[in-house]
Amino acid sequence: MLIAATLATFAASASPVAAQQSESAVFAGGCFWCIESDMDKVPGVTATTSGYSGGTLQNPTYPNHEGHREVLKVDYDPSKVSFAQLADIFFRSVDPTDAGGQFCDRGHAYTTAIYVADDAQKQAAEKAKAAAQAELGKPIVTPIEMAGTFWAAEDYHQDYYKKNPIRYRYYRGACGRNDRVEALWGNAAYEGIPAH
């Protein structure tokens, strides 16, 4: 209800100029289905696209994306939410202390990263990383890298959590994502993560 009310308010107040404002951020946070589900709940996020980035393989696919990470491209209205806020939310919806993957998904493809487009995003990401490390009192292993080519994932991966809600909820719960995020971050965990 709150999200619907927020969206209705945004639609009623949006002007043609405001509707044209858009910037993008790219985050790797383990399974792209999960990070998409989390980021879609952030007011000011206008679109999300699951995909692959960080590797050299051309035209990666789900069966073959060696060297790439699963990522999410987040389009957002900077008058509603900043890149810095998105970076803070990102850190609080993952385990940035895990260098081997995320939750039950292991390997490079599932490791965390923030891909930045420019120096402003890099500075904001580094500040968010330092804040996360100070709050947790543990080393944050999430690298901050310059953005390369973003490759959209196959259609069946887009909005997976909406298209297959029962399978998605089972996967997320069985993978231990929410439990680990809540154990690590406590009350600072991103409040958009779905309840059990």
C-alpha positions in Angstrom: 0.0 0.0 0.0 2.8 2.4 0.9 4.6 1.8 -2.3 1.4 2.2 -4.3 0.7 5.5 -2.6 4.2 6.7 -3.2 4.0 5.8 -6.8 0.6 7.5 -7.2 2.0 10.7 -5.6 5.0 10.6 -7.8 2.9 10.2 -11.0 0.5 13.0 -10.0 3.4 15.4 -9.2 5.7 14.5 -12.1 6.2 17.2 -14.7 7.5 16.5 -18.2 10.9 17.9 -17.2 11.1 15.7 -14.1 10.0 12.6 -16.0 13.1 13.1 -18.3 15.6 13.2 -15.4 17.3 9.8 -15.2 20.7 8.5 -14.1 21.9 4.9 -13.8 23.9 2.9 -11.3 25.2 -0.7 -11.6 25.4 -3.0 -8.5 26.5 -6.6 -8.2 24.9 -8.1 -5.1 24.7 -11.8 -5.7 21.6 -13.2 -7.4 20.2 -10.4 -9.6 16.7 -11.5 -8.9 17.2 -10.6 -5.2 18.9 -7.3 -5.7 16.2 -6.3 -8.3 13.5 -7.1 -5.8 15.2 -4.9 -3.2 16.0 -2.0 -5.4 12.5 -1.9 -7.0 11.2 -0.9 -3.6 13.3 2.2 -3.3 11.3 5.4 -4.0 12.9 7.3 -6.9 14.0 4.1 -8.7 12.3 4.2 -12.1 13.5 1.0 -13.7 15.7 -2.0 -13.1 17.4 -4.4 -15.5 19.1 -7.7 -14.5 22.3 -8.4 -16.5 26.0 -9.1 -16.6 29.1 -6.9 -16.3 32.7 -6.8 -15.3 34.1 -9.5 -17.7 35.5 -9.6 -21.2 33.2 -12.2 -22.7 31.0 -10.7 -25.5 27.2 -11.3 -25.4 27.2 -13.3 -22.1 24.3 -15.5 -21.3 23.1 -17.2 -18.2 24.7 -20.6 -19.2 27.9 -18.8 -20.2 28.9 -15.6 -18.4 32.3 -16.5 -17.2 34.3 -13.6 -15.9 31.1 -11.4 -15.5 29.2 -10.8 -12.3 25.4 -10.9 -12.1 24.5 -7.2 -11.8 21.5 -4.9 -11.7 21.3 -1.7 -13.7 19.2 0.8 -11.6 17.7 3.8 -13.4 16.7 6.5 -11.0 15.4 10.0 -10.7 18.2 12.0 -9.0 15.7 14.5 -7.7 14.1 11.7 -5.6 17.1 9.5 -4.6 20.8 10.0 -4.9 23.5 7.6 -6.0 24.9 7.9 -2.5 21.6 6.8 -1.0 21.4 3.9 -3.4 25.0 2.8 -2.5 24.0 2.9 1.3 20.9 0.8 0.6 22.9 -1.6 -1.5 25.5 -2.2 1.2 22.7 -2.8 3.7 20.9 -5.4 1.5 24.0 -7.7 1.0 26.9 -9.2 2.9 29.8 -7.0 1.8 32.2 -8.9 4.0 32.0 -12.1 1.9 34.6 -12.4 -0.8 33.4 -15.8 -2.1 29.9 -15.0 -3.2 26.6 -14.2 -1.6 24.7 -16.5 0.7 24.2 -19.9 -1.0 25.5 -18.7 -4.3 29.2 -19.1 -4.5 31.9 -18.0 -7.0 33.0 -14.8 -8.8 29.7 -14.3 -10.6 27.9 -13.8 -7.3 30.4 -11.5 -5.6 29.5 -8.0 -4.7 30.8 -4.9 -6.6 29.8 -1.3 -7.4 30.4 -0.2 -11.0 30.8 3.6 -11.2 30.3 5.8 -14.2 32.4 8.8 -13.1 34.4 10.4 -10.3 31.3 11.6 -8.4 29.9 8.1 -8.3 33.3 6.7 -7.3 33.6 9.2 -4.4 30.0 8.5 -3.2 30.6 4.7 -3.4 33.9 5.0 -1.5 32.2 7.0 1.2 29.3 4.5 1.5 31.9 1.7 1.7 33.8 3.4 4.5 30.6 4.1 6.4 29.6 0.4 6.1 33.0 -0.7 7.3 32.9 1.6 10.3 29.4 0.5 11.2 30.2 -3.3 10.9 33.7 -3.1 12.3 34.8 -5.6 9.7 36.6 -5.3 6.3 34.4 -4.6 3.4 35.5 -6.7 0.4 33.2 -5.1 -2.2 35.3 -3.6 -5.0 34.5 -0.3 -6.6 35.3 -0.5 -10.3 34.7 1.7 -13.4 31.7 0.6 -15.3 32.2 -1.4 -18.5 29.7 -2.8 -20.9 26.4 -3.8 -19.3 24.7 -6.8 -21.0 21.0 -7.3 -20.2 20.1 -10.8 -19.1 17.6 -13.0 -20.8 13.9 -11.9 -20.6 13.0 -14.7 -18.2 15.3 -13.2 -15.6 13.7 -9.8 -15.8 11.2 -9.2 -12.9 11.6 -12.9 -11.9 10.4 -12.2 -8.4 7.1 -10.8 -9.9 6.6 -13.5 -12.5 7.4 -16.5 -10.2 6.7 -15.2 -6.7 6.4 -18.6 -5.0 9.6 -20.0 -6.5 11.4 -16.7 -5.8 10.4 -16.6 -2.1 11.4 -20.2 -1.7 14.8 -19.6 -3.3 15.5 -16.5 -1.3 14.5 -18.1 2.0 16.4 -21.4 1.3 19.5 -19.4 0.2 19.5 -17.7 3.6 19.7 -14.1 2.2 17.4 -12.4 4.6 18.7 -14.3 7.7 22.3 -13.3 6.9 21.5 -9.7 6.1 19.6 -9.3 9.3 22.2 -11.1 11.4 25.0 -8.9 9.9 23.2 -5.5 9.9 20.6 -5.8 12.6 18.3 -2.8 12.7 20.4 -1.1 10.0 19.5 -3.8 7.4 17.7 -2.3 4.4 14.0 -2.3 5.4 12.9 -3.2 1.8 14.0 -6.8 2.2 11.0 -9.0 2.2 9.7 -10.4 5.5 9.9 -14.2 6.1 
